[in-house]
């Protein structure tokens, strides 16, 4: 750690597990001030520490236990078990993996599910007919159509065809609109995962500078909405000052913005976009990128994020890995949305 780093940052390092709350670290800081000599303070603040690596896998396990309790509570009250309906079009390997991960998680958590697989040649009309049928099926709590879809199918039309109350992906225009108005809605799973990670890791957002790299309507934009909105509204937000960068942002300007950021959310889909020289000391770095590259040494395909993990972790305060970071939490938040949909159905 640099010699001019704050004592509070030192206390975060002493309380290093990411699950320790901000208030615990403040208490640790008061303890240091009371008992430590000035010389010892200087020695501690001069020590260089690597970032706290936030395990999305561990956080997801905790969230799974909460979801399991919610599911069993619903069932014990005589309600229908939450059910996730999945529609998959075509034979994309990545999509098959995502669908398998989602249905496997549902099974583990006590959520029933079924998957309808359609050929890539299916017409948009036939797909919309299936969605309408599943919308009207009272046994289906939550419904998602795995993206991407073949080029001849309009993804926006498909997302808007799903009943908003069953839209566990949170892509329906009604849910996106409510998100922008700080109203309760189905929040897209990946942005919800980022927000949940930040909260559970105890990363302060109010009044902080946030840089979101990526402006997609399903990820970057909803993340920005969650982090900048008012913490006292119906759907509380992070009260942060948020800047969005995108592919038209010049590289040097991006570096200027990231160096000002207390929190960086990398969601651009560009391998290694964020490097150590772009991150200020102690910043929190959340890597949403999932990029498949071929390892030049082994020839095997492996996953990397949008962040140069090895370089950035030596400078950041918190960082999420890829894999094992946002990914597991995204699936967990999708399951949480399914339970929310099941509860909402009881009110109609």
Secondary structure, 3 states (H helix, E strand, C coil): CCCCCCHHHHHHHHCCCCCCCHHHHHHHHHHHHHHCCHHHHHHHHHCCCCCEEECHHHHHHHHHHHHHHHHHHHHHCCCCCCEEEEEEECCCHHHHHHHHHHHHHHHHCCCEEEEEEECCCCCHHHHHHHHHHHHCCCCCCEEEECCCCCCCCCHHHHHHHCCHHHECCCCCHHHHHHHHCCCCCCCCHHHHHHHHHHHHCCCCCCCCEEEEECCCCCCHHHHHHHHHCCCCCCCCCCCCEEEEECCCCCHHHHHHHHHHCCEEEECCCCCCCECHHHCCCCCEEEECCCEEEECCCCCCEEEECCECHHHHCCCCCEEECCCCCHHHHHHHHHHHHHHHHHHHHCCC
